[in-house]
Amino acid sequence: MKLVNINKNGTLKFRLKPIVKKVYYNGEPVRESVVKHVYSYKSGYVRIEGNDRLYQINKVRKIEGNCTYLNYYERILLPCPQERYKYLVEWVERFYQRNTVTI
């Protein structure tokens, strides 16, 4: 994970090392490498770049509503920059364990 940019709002943009995925081309397995970016915001949000949008990767807390079907989820913000960075490093390690394949 490498720091790429800090914008005027204090958002940190990190580049992840390429992810190797298995893709089939004409019936043959081929390696494809994908580069993703992760963003850490001053507000406490942490997001990862998807295909065409950003996805929140903060932890989630379930909030009980007054009825059983009115439950909703709330993101747990990480206001401390050190906590956000530590969470990002741990999340990226789990992400690579799930998404890397060998051919």
C-alpha positions as a LaTeX table, in Angstrom:
\begin{tabular}{lrrr}
\hline
Residue & $x$ (\AA) & $y$ (\AA) & $z$ (\AA) \\
\hline
Met1 & 0.00 & 0.00 & 0.00 \\
Lys2 & 1.53 & 3.27 & $-1.14$ \\
Leu3 & 0.37 & 6.83 & $-0.48$ \\
Val4 & $-0.41$ & 8.44 & $-3.85$ \\
Asn5 & $-2.12$ & 11.72 & $-3.07$ \\
Ile6 & $-3.42$ & 14.00 & $-0.31$ \\
Asn7 & $-6.11$ & 16.38 & $-1.55$ \\
Lys8 & $-7.05$ & 19.79 & $-0.13$ \\
Asn9 & $-9.69$ & 18.26 & 2.18 \\
Gly10 & $-7.12$ & 15.93 & 3.77 \\
Thr11 & $-8.30$ & 12.76 & 2.02 \\
Leu12 & $-5.52$ & 10.21 & 1.72 \\
Lys13 & $-5.40$ & 8.12 & $-1.46$ \\
Phe14 & $-3.46$ & 4.85 & $-1.30$ \\
Arg15 & $-2.63$ & 2.56 & $-4.23$ \\
Leu16 & $-2.82$ & $-1.15$ & $-3.52$ \\
Lys17 & $-0.47$ & $-3.61$ & $-5.13$ \\
Pro18 & $-1.98$ & $-5.29$ & $-8.20$ \\
Ile19 & $-4.46$ & $-8.09$ & $-7.57$ \\
Val20 & $-3.99$ & $-11.13$ & $-9.77$ \\
Lys21 & $-7.29$ & $-12.67$ & $-10.86$ \\
Lys22 & $-8.06$ & $-15.67$ & $-13.02$ \\
Val23 & $-9.97$ & $-14.81$ & $-16.20$ \\
Tyr24 & $-10.89$ & $-17.20$ & $-19.00$ \\
Tyr25 & $-10.05$ & $-16.17$ & $-22.57$ \\
Asn26 & $-11.12$ & $-18.62$ & $-25.32$ \\
Gly27 & $-11.53$ & $-21.29$ & $-22.66$ \\
Glu28 & $-7.98$ & $-20.89$ & $-21.31$ \\
Pro29 & $-7.19$ & $-19.48$ & $-17.86$ \\
Val30 & $-5.33$ & $-16.18$ & $-18.11$ \\
Arg31 & $-3.93$ & $-13.96$ & $-15.36$ \\
Glu32 & $-5.29$ & $-10.46$ & $-15.13$ \\
Ser33 & $-3.87$ & $-7.83$ & $-12.85$ \\
Val34 & $-6.14$ & $-5.14$ & $-11.37$ \\
Val35 & $-4.92$ & $-2.04$ & $-9.51$ \\
Lys36 & $-7.27$ & $-0.56$ & $-6.90$ \\
His37 & $-7.17$ & 2.55 & $-4.73$ \\
Val38 & $-8.27$ & 3.00 & $-1.11$ \\
Tyr39 & $-9.36$ & 6.35 & 0.33 \\
Ser40 & $-9.20$ & 7.52 & 3.94 \\
Tyr41 & $-11.33$ & 10.57 & 4.75 \\
Lys42 & $-10.95$ & 13.02 & 7.65 \\
Ser43 & $-14.60$ & 12.39 & 8.55 \\
Gly44 & $-13.75$ & 8.80 & 9.50 \\
Tyr45 & $-14.96$ & 6.99 & 6.40 \\
Val46 & $-12.78$ & 4.45 & 4.58 \\
Arg47 & $-13.63$ & 3.51 & 0.99 \\
Ile48 & $-12.28$ & 1.31 & $-1.80$ \\
Glu49 & $-12.52$ & 1.93 & $-5.51$ \\
Gly50 & $-14.88$ & $-0.44$ & $-7.29$ \\
Asn51 & $-15.57$ & $-0.79$ & $-10.99$ \\
Asp52 & $-17.26$ & 2.58 & $-11.34$ \\
Arg53 & $-17.88$ & 3.80 & $-7.76$ \\
Leu54 & $-16.47$ & 3.89 & $-4.23$ \\
Tyr55 & $-17.58$ & 1.30 & $-1.67$ \\
Gln56 & $-17.55$ & 1.90 & 2.10 \\
Ile57 & $-15.49$ & $-0.61$ & 4.02 \\
Asn58 & $-16.07$ & 0.73 & 7.53 \\
Lys59 & $-17.34$ & $-1.69$ & 10.14 \\
Val60 & $-21.12$ & $-1.85$ & 10.55 \\
Arg61 & $-23.34$ & $-1.75$ & 13.64 \\
Lys62 & $-26.95$ & $-2.99$ & 13.60 \\
Ile63 & $-29.51$ & $-0.56$ & 15.03 \\
Glu64 & $-32.74$ & $-2.07$ & 16.34 \\
Gly65 & $-35.90$ & $-0.28$ & 15.24 \\
Asn66 & $-39.22$ & $-0.22$ & 17.06 \\
Cys67 & $-40.44$ & $-3.11$ & 14.85 \\
Thr68 & $-38.60$ & $-6.24$ & 13.79 \\
Tyr69 & $-38.62$ & $-5.22$ & 10.13 \\
Leu70 & $-37.35$ & $-1.66$ & 10.71 \\
Asn71 & $-33.79$ & $-2.55$ & 11.63 \\
Tyr72 & $-31.03$ & $-0.65$ & 9.87 \\
Tyr73 & $-27.26$ & $-0.50$ & 9.82 \\
Glu74 & $-24.92$ & 2.34 & 10.72 \\
Arg75 & $-21.26$ & 2.74 & 9.77 \\
Ile76 & $-18.73$ & 2.95 & 12.59 \\
Leu77 & $-16.52$ & 5.95 & 11.84 \\
Leu78 & $-12.81$ & 6.01 & 12.69 \\
Pro79 & $-11.98$ & 9.66 & 13.53 \\
Cys80 & $-8.37$ & 8.97 & 14.57 \\
Pro81 & $-5.96$ & 8.85 & 11.56 \\
Gln82 & $-3.81$ & 6.15 & 13.20 \\
Glu83 & $-6.86$ & 3.92 & 13.77 \\
Arg84 & $-7.98$ & 4.45 & 10.16 \\
Tyr85 & $-4.53$ & 3.52 & 8.83 \\
Lys86 & $-4.33$ & 0.44 & 11.08 \\
Tyr87 & $-7.82$ & $-0.63$ & 9.96 \\
Leu88 & $-6.85$ & $-0.11$ & 6.30 \\
Val89 & $-3.72$ & $-2.26$ & 6.65 \\
Glu90 & $-5.67$ & $-5.09$ & 8.33 \\
Trp91 & $-8.49$ & $-4.86$ & 5.78 \\
Val92 & $-6.07$ & $-4.93$ & 2.83 \\
Glu93 & $-4.36$ & $-8.06$ & 4.22 \\
Arg94 & $-7.73$ & $-9.84$ & 4.46 \\
Phe95 & $-8.70$ & $-8.55$ & 1.00 \\
Tyr96 & $-5.57$ & $-10.00$ & $-0.60$ \\
Gln97 & $-6.00$ & $-13.35$ & 1.12 \\
Arg98 & $-9.50$ & $-13.65$ & $-0.39$ \\
Asn99 & $-8.76$ & $-12.29$ & $-3.87$ \\
Thr100 & $-5.38$ & $-13.62$ & $-4.97$ \\
Val101 & $-5.23$ & $-16.84$ & $-6.93$ \\
Thr102 & $-2.41$ & $-18.90$ & $-8.39$ \\
Ile103 & $-2.59$ & $-20.45$ & $-11.82$ \\
\hline
\end{tabular}
